[in-house]
Amino acid sequence: MPIPANAPSTDTSSADTPSTPGPYSPTERTVPTRARERATYDREVVHSILDAGYLCHLGFVRDGAPVVLPTLYARVGERLYVHGSTGSRPLREAGEQDPGLPVCLTVTHVDGLVLARSAFHHSINYRSVVVHGTAVQVTEREERSAALDALTDHIVPGRAADSRPANPKELAATAVLRLDLEEVSAKIRAKGPSDDEEDLGLPYWTGVVPVTRTYGTPVPADDLAPGIGLPGYLAPEALATAHGGDGTANGAVNGAEGR
């Protein structure tokens, strides 16, 4: 049975079920060097930002140089699963290194364009999560199968049960990384522009341009068999609800003045 990407994990290990539910503990790597007032370690906030995204960026070091790859991910409880190919070098290295591959994973949403009177004070309203940790390759068959279902359901909730499961050849070509949510922080800007007092009388428009994500009407494939109707989970409003709306509730449009 597939596990929805935002469902609590069924694994009772300490990695999935914190002994003391509450905020993540700040570490040297998760405390920002600037704009610390925007940082939060609230577990629900972190989860909401992760669950609202589709794409993460996975950073690691290869041959002494930094590499960042965009890829699909899904959250199951206190773990992230990252999709990849068995031919992918980071996937191979995660399987070869003990205990795994040191990585930094990020997810970011842009919620608004902040236009100030001065070029210097222009900014962006955003929500972001940064995760530090060690990624390991998932090899146990049952966990791997559940992780692949979660990845499918993270694209569209309910889709794993409404599509053909991967066959042995496809499974052999697909790999999954697991990253525990331990060193985690979120950072949010949800404010209007901040200008210097001496600039307040300048004749330039100032404010916030909201940036929202919308879903259009699904376009059927040319070879879709007659009689197959549109699943309810593909309705634009269902998709928007499943992935956390458009971000305006997080202060993308309105907010107190401040950079």
Sine and cosine of phi, psi and omega as CSV:
sin_phi,cos_phi,sin_psi,cos_psi,sin_omega,cos_omega
0.00,0.00,0.78,-0.63,-0.07,-1.00
-0.92,0.38,0.51,-0.86,0.05,-1.00
-0.98,-0.21,0.87,-0.49,0.06,-1.00
-0.85,0.53,0.57,-0.82,-0.10,-1.00
-0.87,0.49,-0.47,0.88,-0.05,-1.00
-0.97,-0.26,0.27,0.96,-0.01,-1.00
-1.00,0.07,0.47,-0.88,0.10,-1.00
-0.88,0.47,0.59,-0.81,-0.02,-1.00
-0.93,0.37,0.53,-0.85,0.07,-1.00
-1.00,0.04,-0.14,0.99,0.03,-1.00
-0.98,0.20,0.75,-0.66,-0.04,-1.00
-0.99,-0.12,0.24,0.97,0.03,-1.00
-0.93,0.37,0.30,-0.95,-0.04,-1.00
-0.90,0.44,-0.43,0.90,0.00,-1.00
-0.92,0.39,-0.48,0.88,-0.08,-1.00
-0.99,-0.17,-0.46,0.89,-0.07,-1.00
-0.83,-0.56,0.99,-0.13,-0.03,-1.00
-0.85,0.53,0.65,-0.76,0.00,-1.00
-0.91,0.41,-0.49,0.87,0.04,-1.00
-0.79,-0.61,1.00,-0.02,0.00,-1.00
-0.84,0.55,0.67,-0.75,-0.06,-1.00
0.37,-0.93,-0.32,-0.95,-0.04,-1.00
-0.94,0.34,0.38,-0.92,0.13,-0.99
-0.94,0.34,0.50,-0.87,0.00,-1.00
-0.99,0.11,0.80,-0.60,0.04,-1.00
-0.89,0.46,0.57,-0.82,0.10,-1.00
-0.78,-0.63,0.12,-0.99,0.01,-1.00
-0.84,0.54,-0.55,0.84,-0.04,-1.00
-0.99,0.12,-0.32,0.95,-0.07,-1.00
-0.97,-0.25,-0.03,1.00,0.07,-1.00
-1.00,0.00,0.89,-0.47,-0.05,-1.00
-0.91,0.41,0.48,-0.88,0.00,-1.00
-0.99,0.13,-0.34,0.94,0.05,-1.00
-0.60,-0.80,0.30,-0.95,-0.05,-1.00
0.76,0.65,0.75,0.66,-0.04,-1.00
-0.90,0.43,-0.38,0.92,-0.01,-1.00
-0.92,0.38,-0.27,0.96,0.02,-1.00
-1.00,0.06,-0.20,0.98,-0.07,-1.00
-0.99,0.17,0.55,-0.84,0.11,-0.99
-0.57,-0.82,0.52,-0.85,0.03,-1.00
-0.89,-0.45,0.24,0.97,0.01,-1.00
-0.88,0.47,0.81,-0.58,-0.09,-1.00
-0.89,0.45,-0.68,0.73,-0.03,-1.00
-0.92,0.39,-0.61,0.80,0.03,-1.00
-0.91,0.42,-0.72,0.70,0.04,-1.00
-0.85,0.53,-0.74,0.67,-0.02,-1.00
-0.88,0.48,-0.66,0.75,-0.04,-1.00
-0.91,0.42,-0.61,0.79,0.02,-1.00
-0.93,0.37,-0.69,0.73,0.02,-1.00
-0.90,0.43,-0.69,0.73,-0.07,-1.00
-0.94,0.35,-0.40,0.92,-0.02,-1.00
-0.99,0.12,-0.17,0.99,-0.06,-1.00
-0.99,-0.11,0.17,-0.99,0.09,-1.00
-0.88,-0.48,-0.62,0.78,-0.16,-0.99
-0.88,-0.48,0.71,-0.71,0.14,-0.99
-0.92,-0.40,0.25,-0.97,0.13,-0.99
-0.89,-0.46,0.84,-0.54,-0.08,-1.00
-0.96,-0.27,0.89,-0.45,-0.01,-1.00
-0.96,-0.30,0.64,-0.77,0.04,-1.00
-0.38,-0.93,0.13,-0.99,0.00,-1.00
-0.96,-0.28,0.78,-0.63,0.03,-1.00
-0.78,-0.63,0.85,-0.53,-0.02,-1.00
0.81,0.59,0.62,0.78,0.05,-1.00
0.99,0.17,0.04,1.00,-0.02,-1.00
-0.84,-0.53,0.56,-0.83,0.01,-1.00
-0.95,0.30,0.61,-0.79,0.04,-1.00
-0.73,-0.69,0.69,-0.72,0.05,-1.00
-0.79,-0.62,0.81,-0.58,-0.03,-1.00
-0.86,-0.52,0.73,-0.68,0.13,-0.99
-0.99,0.14,0.67,-0.74,-0.01,-1.00
-0.34,-0.94,0.26,-0.97,0.02,-1.00
-0.97,0.23,0.54,-0.84,0.02,-1.00
-0.58,-0.82,0.19,-0.98,0.12,-0.99
-0.47,-0.88,0.55,-0.83,0.07,-1.00
-0.98,-0.20,0.73,-0.68,0.14,-0.99
-0.77,-0.63,0.96,-0.26,-0.06,-1.00
0.88,0.47,-0.82,-0.57,-0.01,-1.00
-0.98,-0.20,0.54,0.84,0.06,-1.00
-0.72,-0.69,0.54,-0.84,0.17,-0.98
-0.95,-0.33,0.67,-0.74,0.12,-0.99
-0.93,-0.38,0.74,-0.67,-0.07,-1.00
-0.89,-0.45,0.77,-0.64,-0.07,-1.00
-0.99,0.12,0.60,-0.80,0.05,-1.00
-0.29,-0.96,-0.01,-1.00,0.02,-1.00
-0.97,-0.26,0.52,-0.85,0.04,-1.00
-0.90,0.43,-0.32,0.95,0.06,-1.00
-1.00,0.05,-0.06,1.00,-0.03,-1.00
-0.96,0.27,0.72,-0.69,-0.04,-1.00
-0.89,0.47,-0.72,0.70,0.01,-1.00
-0.88,0.48,-0.55,0.84,0.05,-1.00
-0.91,0.40,-0.65,0.76,0.03,-1.00
-0.91,0.42,-0.70,0.71,-0.04,-1.00
-0.91,0.42,-0.59,0.81,0.03,-1.00
-0.90,0.44,-0.52,0.85,0.01,-1.00
-0.99,0.14,-0.44,0.90,-0.07,-1.00
-1.00,0.01,-0.55,0.83,-0.06,-1.00
-0.99,0.16,0.52,-0.85,0.05,-1.00
-0.90,-0.43,0.87,-0.49,0.19,0.98
-1.00,-0.01,-0.07,1.00,-0.04,-1.00
0.26,-0.96,-0.33,-0.95,-0.06,-1.00
-0.97,-0.24,0.87,-0.49,0.08,-1.00
-0.90,0.44,0.78,-0.62,-0.08,-1.00
-0.65,-0.76,0.25,-0.97,0.20,-0.98
-0.74,-0.68,0.83,-0.56,-0.06,-1.00
-0.89,-0.45,0.68,-0.73,0.00,-1.00
-0.76,-0.65,0.52,-0.85,0.13,-0.99
-0.71,-0.70,0.74,-0.67,-0.07,-1.00
-0.69,-0.73,0.65,-0.76,0.13,-0.99
-0.86,-0.51,0.72,-0.70,0.11,-0.99
-0.99,-0.12,0.86,-0.52,-0.08,-1.00
-0.95,-0.31,-0.31,0.95,-0.02,-1.00
-0.15,-0.99,0.48,-0.88,0.10,-1.00
-0.99,-0.17,0.85,-0.53,-0.09,-1.00
-0.98,-0.21,0.93,-0.36,-0.04,-1.00
-0.96,-0.27,0.89,-0.46,0.03,-1.00
-0.98,-0.20,0.08,-1.00,0.04,-1.00
-0.95,0.30,-0.53,0.85,0.03,-1.00
-0.98,-0.21,0.55,-0.83,0.03,-1.00
-0.87,0.49,-0.57,0.82,-0.07,-1.00
-0.88,0.47,-0.59,0.81,-0.10,-1.00
-1.00,-0.03,0.12,0.99,0.11,-0.99
-0.90,0.43,0.54,-0.84,-0.06,-1.00
-0.41,-0.91,-0.15,-0.99,0.03,-1.00
-0.68,-0.73,0.68,-0.74,0.18,-0.98
-1.00,0.09,0.74,-0.68,-0.13,-0.99
-0.47,-0.88,0.26,-0.96,0.20,-0.98
-0.77,-0.64,0.75,-0.67,-0.03,-1.00
-0.60,-0.80,0.43,-0.90,0.09,-1.00
-0.75,-0.66,0.67,-0.74,0.09,-1.00
-0.84,-0.54,0.77,-0.64,0.00,-1.00
-0.85,-0.53,0.82,-0.58,0.13,-0.99
-0.96,-0.28,0.57,-0.82,0.04,-1.00
0.20,-0.98,-0.23,-0.97,0.00,-1.00
-0.89,-0.45,0.88,-0.48,-0.01,-1.00
-1.00,0.03,0.70,-0.71,0.04,-1.00
-0.84,-0.55,0.50,-0.87,0.01,-1.00
-0.98,0.18,0.72,-0.70,0.01,-1.00
-0.99,0.12,0.88,-0.48,-0.03,-1.00
-0.90,-0.43,-0.39,0.92,-0.01,-1.00
-0.92,0.39,0.78,-0.62,-0.19,-0.98
-0.86,0.51,-0.73,0.69,-0.08,-1.00
-0.92,0.40,-0.69,0.73,0.02,-1.00
-0.91,0.41,-0.63,0.78,0.00,-1.00
-0.90,0.44,-0.68,0.73,0.02,-1.00
-0.89,0.45,-0.69,0.72,0.02,-1.00
-0.91,0.41,-0.60,0.80,0.01,-1.00
-0.91,0.41,-0.65,0.76,0.02,-1.00
-0.92,0.40,-0.61,0.79,0.09,-1.00
-0.89,0.46,-0.67,0.74,0.00,-1.00
-0.90,0.44,-0.63,0.77,0.03,-1.00
-0.89,0.45,-0.66,0.75,0.04,-1.00
-0.91,0.41,-0.69,0.72,-0.01,-1.00
-0.94,0.33,-0.36,0.93,0.06,-1.00
-0.95,0.31,-0.51,0.86,0.09,-1.00
-0.92,0.39,-0.81,0.59,0.07,-1.00
-0.61,-0.79,0.93,-0.38,0.01,-1.00
-0.83,0.56,0.76,-0.65,-0.01,-1.00
1.00,-0.09,-0.13,0.99,-0.09,-1.00
-0.96,0.27,-0.52,0.85,-0.04,-1.00
-0.86,0.51,-0.62,0.79,0.00,-1.00
-0.99,0.16,-0.13,0.99,-0.06,-1.00
-0.87,-0.50,0.58,0.81,0.04,-1.00
-0.44,-0.90,0.28,-0.96,-0.01,-1.00
-0.95,0.32,0.75,-0.66,0.07,-1.00
-0.90,0.44,0.39,-0.92,0.03,-1.00
-0.89,0.46,0.65,-0.76,0.05,-1.00
-1.00,0.05,0.14,-0.99,-0.06,-1.00
-0.83,0.56,-0.62,0.79,0.01,-1.00
-0.91,0.41,-0.68,0.74,0.01,-1.00
-0.92,0.39,-0.64,0.77,0.03,-1.00
-0.90,0.44,-0.59,0.80,0.00,-1.00
-0.92,0.39,-0.43,0.90,-0.03,-1.00
-1.00,-0.05,-0.09,1.00,-0.09,-1.00
-0.93,-0.37,0.70,-0.72,0.05,-1.00
-0.81,-0.59,0.38,-0.92,-0.02,-1.00
-0.71,-0.70,0.73,-0.69,0.12,-0.99
-0.98,-0.19,0.55,-0.83,0.09,-1.00
-0.89,-0.45,0.73,-0.68,0.02,-1.00
-0.76,-0.65,0.89,-0.45,0.00,-1.00
-0.96,0.27,0.62,-0.78,0.03,-1.00
-1.00,0.08,1.00,-0.02,0.00,-1.00
-0.84,-0.54,-0.83,0.56,0.08,-1.00
-0.99,-0.10,0.99,-0.11,-0.17,-0.99
-0.66,-0.75,0.60,-0.80,0.15,-0.99
-0.54,-0.84,0.46,-0.89,0.12,-0.99
-0.89,-0.45,0.43,-0.90,0.05,-1.00
-0.64,-0.77,0.74,-0.67,-0.11,-0.99
-0.70,-0.71,0.73,-0.69,0.22,-0.98
-0.89,-0.46,0.82,-0.57,-0.02,-1.00
-0.57,-0.82,0.91,0.41,-0.09,-1.00
-0.68,-0.73,0.20,-0.98,0.18,-0.98
-0.99,0.12,-0.04,-1.00,-0.03,-1.00
-0.96,0.30,0.36,-0.93,0.06,-1.00
-0.78,-0.62,0.90,-0.43,0.02,-1.00
-0.92,-0.39,0.40,-0.92,0.11,-0.99
-0.92,0.40,0.55,-0.84,-0.07,-1.00
-0.83,0.55,-0.60,0.80,-0.04,-1.00
-0.95,0.32,-0.20,0.98,0.00,-1.00
-0.99,-0.10,-0.10,0.99,-0.13,-0.99
-0.89,0.46,-0.41,0.91,0.00,-1.00
-1.00,-0.03,0.03,1.00,-0.02,-1.00
-0.94,0.35,0.53,-0.85,-0.12,-0.99
-1.00,0.08,0.76,0.65,-0.02,-1.00
-0.86,-0.51,0.65,-0.76,0.04,-1.00
-0.90,0.43,0.62,-0.78,0.04,-1.00
-0.65,-0.76,0.58,-0.81,-0.02,-1.00
0.37,-0.93,-0.33,-0.94,-0.04,-1.00
-0.84,-0.54,0.74,-0.67,0.12,-0.99
-0.98,-0.18,0.94,-0.35,-0.02,-1.00
-0.90,0.44,0.61,-0.79,0.10,-0.99
-0.89,-0.46,0.89,-0.46,-0.05,-1.00
-0.82,-0.57,0.40,-0.91,0.07,-1.00
-0.97,-0.22,0.79,-0.61,0.03,-1.00
-0.82,-0.57,0.40,-0.92,0.02,-1.00
-0.91,-0.41,0.76,-0.65,0.02,-1.00
-1.00,0.06,-0.04,-1.00,0.04,-1.00
-0.96,0.30,0.81,-0.58,0.00,-1.00
-0.84,0.55,0.66,-0.75,0.00,-1.00
-0.97,-0.26,0.90,-0.44,-0.04,-1.00
-0.93,0.37,0.51,-0.86,0.06,-1.00
-0.92,0.40,0.47,-0.88,-0.01,-1.00
-0.87,0.49,-0.51,0.86,-0.06,-1.00
-0.98,-0.18,0.30,0.95,0.05,-1.00
-0.90,0.43,0.77,-0.63,-0.03,-1.00
-0.91,0.41,0.60,-0.80,0.03,-1.00
-0.86,0.52,0.57,-0.82,0.08,-1.00
1.00,-0.03,-0.11,0.99,0.03,-1.00
-1.00,-0.01,0.93,-0.37,-0.05,-1.00
-1.00,0.09,0.15,-0.99,-0.01,-1.00
-0.97,0.24,0.83,-0.56,0.04,-1.00
-0.90,0.45,0.55,-0.84,-0.01,-1.00
-0.88,0.48,-0.49,0.87,-0.03,-1.00
-0.95,0.32,-0.12,0.99,0.04,-1.00
-0.99,-0.13,0.03,1.00,0.09,-1.00
-0.89,0.46,0.68,-0.74,-0.05,-1.00
-0.78,0.62,-0.65,0.76,-0.03,-1.00
-0.93,0.36,-0.53,0.85,0.04,-1.00
-0.93,0.36,-0.67,0.75,0.03,-1.00
-0.90,0.44,-0.68,0.73,-0.02,-1.00
-0.89,0.45,-0.66,0.75,0.01,-1.00
-0.92,0.39,-0.65,0.76,-0.05,-1.00
-0.91,0.42,-0.50,0.87,-0.06,-1.00
-0.93,-0.38,0.52,0.85,0.23,-0.97
0.99,0.16,0.33,0.94,0.08,-1.00
0.95,0.32,-0.37,-0.93,-0.14,-0.99
-0.96,-0.27,0.06,1.00,0.08,-1.00
1.00,-0.01,-0.19,0.98,-0.06,-1.00
-0.91,0.40,-0.42,0.91,0.03,-1.00
-0.93,0.37,-0.28,0.96,0.01,-1.00
-1.00,-0.04,0.26,0.96,0.07,-1.00
1.00,-0.03,0.41,0.91,-0.04,-1.00
-0.93,0.37,-0.48,0.88,-0.08,-1.00
-0.99,-0.17,-0.81,0.59,-0.09,-1.00
-0.94,-0.33,0.34,-0.94,0.04,-1.00
0.23,-0.97,0.26,-0.97,0.02,-1.00
-0.93,0.37,0.44,-0.90,0.07,-1.00
-0.88,0.47,0.58,-0.81,0.06,-1.00
0.41,-0.91,0.61,-0.80,-0.04,-1.00
-1.00,0.07,0.00,0.00,0.00,0.00
